[in-house]
Amino acid sequence: MSLEDIRVATQILNYAEDIFNTKVSDSKVIALSDHIHSALERYNSGVELKK
């Protein structure tokens, strides 16, 4: 997982906090960062998910 993955996840969750007027736990940053990282790895490897 890269620093950029963490930055993007943080931006997304900060936006969600503003929209929903709530606080997201720090553990969600790691979980979303991991998800973003895995999705980018699949995309860069040419793996396509079925709809």
OpenMM code with the backbone's topology and positions (N, CA, C; nanometers):
from openmm import Vec3, app, unit

residues = "MET SER LEU GLU ASP ILE ARG VAL ALA THR GLN ILE LEU ASN TYR ALA GLU ASP ILE PHE ASN THR LYS VAL SER ASP SER LYS VAL ILE ALA LEU SER ASP HIS ILE HIS SER ALA LEU GLU ARG TYR ASN SER GLY VAL GLU LEU LYS LYS".split()
positions = [
    Vec3(0.0859, -0.1163, 0.0000),
    Vec3(0.0000, 0.0000, 0.0000),
    Vec3(0.0910, 0.1234, 0.0000),
    Vec3(0.0565, 0.2177, -0.0858),
    Vec3(0.1404, 0.3365, -0.0989),
    Vec3(0.0846, 0.4533, -0.0177),
    Vec3(0.1678, 0.5528, -0.0014),
    Vec3(0.1255, 0.6740, 0.0667),
    Vec3(0.0115, 0.7408, -0.0105),
    Vec3(0.0159, 0.7318, -0.1427),
    Vec3(-0.0909, 0.7891, -0.2254),
    Vec3(-0.2240, 0.7187, -0.1998),
    Vec3(-0.2220, 0.5866, -0.1828),
    Vec3(-0.3445, 0.5123, -0.1490),
    Vec3(-0.4047, 0.5671, -0.0192),
    Vec3(-0.3189, 0.5919, 0.0779),
    Vec3(-0.3639, 0.6424, 0.2082),
    Vec3(-0.4180, 0.7846, 0.1940),
    Vec3(-0.3504, 0.8661, 0.1145),
    Vec3(-0.3977, 1.0035, 0.0924),
    Vec3(-0.5364, 1.0050, 0.0283),
    Vec3(-0.5553, 0.9221, -0.0727),
    Vec3(-0.6846, 0.9170, -0.1414),
    Vec3(-0.7931, 0.8691, -0.0452),
    Vec3(-0.7645, 0.7646, 0.0293),
    Vec3(-0.8619, 0.7127, 0.1258),
    Vec3(-0.8973, 0.8185, 0.2293),
    Vec3(-0.7990, 0.8919, 0.2758),
    Vec3(-0.8223, 0.9977, 0.3737),
    Vec3(-0.9107, 1.1072, 0.3155),
    Vec3(-0.8847, 1.1456, 0.1915),
    Vec3(-0.9672, 1.2481, 0.1266),
    Vec3(-1.1119, 1.2013, 0.1115),
    Vec3(-1.1289, 1.0765, 0.0698),
    Vec3(-1.2642, 1.0208, 0.0535),
    Vec3(-1.3375, 1.0201, 0.1866),
    Vec3(-1.2707, 0.9742, 0.2907),
    Vec3(-1.3365, 0.9645, 0.4206),
    Vec3(-1.3606, 1.1021, 0.4821),
    Vec3(-1.2718, 1.1969, 0.4592),
    Vec3(-1.2959, 1.3344, 0.5066),
    Vec3(-1.4184, 1.3930, 0.4382),
    Vec3(-1.4329, 1.3655, 0.3104),
    Vec3(-1.5506, 1.4108, 0.2362),
    Vec3(-1.6775, 1.3478, 0.2942),
    Vec3(-1.6713, 1.2187, 0.3210),
    Vec3(-1.7865, 1.1486, 0.3794),
    Vec3(-1.8213, 1.2065, 0.5168),
    Vec3(-1.7206, 1.2386, 0.5962),
    Vec3(-1.7465, 1.2987, 0.7267),
    Vec3(-1.8199, 1.4322, 0.7124),
    Vec3(-1.7779, 1.5110, 0.6149),
    Vec3(-1.8429, 1.6410, 0.5919),
    Vec3(-1.9869, 1.6234, 0.5448),
    Vec3(-2.0070, 1.5329, 0.4504),
    Vec3(-2.1397, 1.5119, 0.3941),
    Vec3(-2.2381, 1.4574, 0.4988),
    Vec3(-2.1935, 1.3603, 0.5758),
    Vec3(-2.2816, 1.2939, 0.6716),
    Vec3(-2.2713, 1.3494, 0.8139),
    Vec3(-2.1859, 1.4515, 0.8303),
    Vec3(-2.1690, 1.5167, 0.9600),
    Vec3(-2.1435, 1.4150, 1.0715),
    Vec3(-2.0419, 1.3328, 1.0485),
    Vec3(-2.0071, 1.2286, 1.1445),
    Vec3(-1.8559, 1.2084, 1.1433),
    Vec3(-1.8057, 1.1295, 1.2342),
    Vec3(-1.6637, 1.0983, 1.2423),
    Vec3(-1.6416, 0.9535, 1.2010),
    Vec3(-1.5426, 0.9317, 1.1142),
    Vec3(-1.5066, 0.7973, 1.0695),
    Vec3(-1.3819, 0.7548, 1.1469),
    Vec3(-1.3806, 0.6326, 1.1956),
    Vec3(-1.2665, 0.5857, 1.2746),
    Vec3(-1.1412, 0.5708, 1.1875),
    Vec3(-1.0266, 0.5864, 1.2512),
    Vec3(-0.8990, 0.5766, 1.1811),
    Vec3(-0.8781, 0.4404, 1.1153),
    Vec3(-0.9375, 0.3371, 1.1731),
    Vec3(-0.9206, 0.2035, 1.1154),
    Vec3(-0.9833, 0.1951, 0.9761),
    Vec3(-1.0816, 0.2793, 0.9517),
    Vec3(-1.1456, 0.2806, 0.8188),
    Vec3(-1.0507, 0.3334, 0.7125),
    Vec3(-0.9584, 0.4221, 0.7498),
    Vec3(-0.8593, 0.4734, 0.6545),
    Vec3(-0.7728, 0.3582, 0.6046),
    Vec3(-0.7289, 0.2740, 0.6959),
    Vec3(-0.6448, 0.1599, 0.6572),
    Vec3(-0.7235, 0.0624, 0.5718),
    Vec3(-0.8474, 0.0343, 0.6110),
    Vec3(-0.9299, -0.0602, 0.5351),
    Vec3(-0.9551, -0.0096, 0.3937),
    Vec3(-0.9909, 0.1179, 0.3802),
    Vec3(-1.0171, 0.1731, 0.2471),
    Vec3(-0.8887, 0.1828, 0.1653),
    Vec3(-0.7783, 0.2171, 0.2285),
    Vec3(-0.6487, 0.2228, 0.1594),
    Vec3(-0.6120, 0.0862, 0.1022),
    Vec3(-0.6346, -0.0171, 0.1814),
    Vec3(-0.6057, -0.1533, 0.1359),
    Vec3(-0.6953, -0.1907, 0.0179),
    Vec3(-0.8214, -0.1535, 0.0254),
    Vec3(-0.9147, -0.1818, -0.0833),
    Vec3(-0.8726, -0.1088, -0.2115),
    Vec3(-0.8369, 0.0175, -0.1991),
    Vec3(-0.7911, 0.0956, -0.3147),
    Vec3(-0.6667, 0.0333, -0.3748),
    Vec3(-0.5727, -0.0038, -0.2895),
    Vec3(-0.4480, -0.0658, -0.3364),
    Vec3(-0.4754, -0.1953, -0.4136),
    Vec3(-0.5606, -0.2793, -0.3583),
    Vec3(-0.5932, -0.4062, -0.4248),
    Vec3(-0.6644, -0.3833, -0.5575),
    Vec3(-0.7562, -0.2872, -0.5598),
    Vec3(-0.8281, -0.2565, -0.6835),
    Vec3(-0.7325, -0.2051, -0.7915),
    Vec3(-0.6387, -0.1213, -0.7535),
    Vec3(-0.5411, -0.0699, -0.8499),
    Vec3(-0.4485, -0.1799, -0.9008),
    Vec3(-0.4105, -0.2711, -0.8118),
    Vec3(-0.3270, -0.3845, -0.8548),
    Vec3(-0.4009, -0.4696, -0.9574),
    Vec3(-0.5277, -0.4993, -0.9326),
    Vec3(-0.6066, -0.5767, -1.0282),
    Vec3(-0.6181, -0.5020, -1.1608),
    Vec3(-0.6471, -0.3744, -1.1547),
    Vec3(-0.6616, -0.2937, -1.2762),
    Vec3(-0.5316, -0.2929, -1.3563),
    Vec3(-0.4204, -0.2689, -1.2886),
    Vec3(-0.2897, -0.2630, -1.3561),
    Vec3(-0.2456, -0.3977, -1.4112),
    Vec3(-0.2999, -0.5053, -1.3567),
    Vec3(-0.2680, -0.6404, -1.4047),
    Vec3(-0.3625, -0.6858, -1.5149),
    Vec3(-0.4609, -0.6029, -1.5451),
    Vec3(-0.5553, -0.6379, -1.6510),
    Vec3(-0.6690, -0.7285, -1.6070),
    Vec3(-0.6852, -0.7452, -1.4771),
    Vec3(-0.7932, -0.8302, -1.4258),
    Vec3(-0.9233, -0.7520, -1.4352),
    Vec3(-1.0236, -0.8135, -1.4962),
    Vec3(-1.1546, -0.7521, -1.5065),
    Vec3(-1.2535, -0.8290, -1.4196),
    Vec3(-1.3331, -0.7540, -1.3458),
    Vec3(-1.4355, -0.8161, -1.2633),
    Vec3(-1.5639, -0.8248, -1.3439),
    Vec3(-1.6343, -0.9367, -1.3278),
    Vec3(-1.7618, -0.9529, -1.3974),
    Vec3(-1.8667, -0.8676, -1.3307),
    Vec3(-1.9592, -0.8159, -1.4109),
    Vec3(-2.0677, -0.7322, -1.3578),
    Vec3(-2.1825, -0.8159, -1.3105),
] * unit.nanometer
topology = app.Topology()
chain = topology.addChain("A")
for resn in residues:
    res = topology.addResidue(resn, chain)
    for name in ("N", "CA", "C"):
        topology.addAtom(name, app.Element.getBySymbol(name[0]), res)
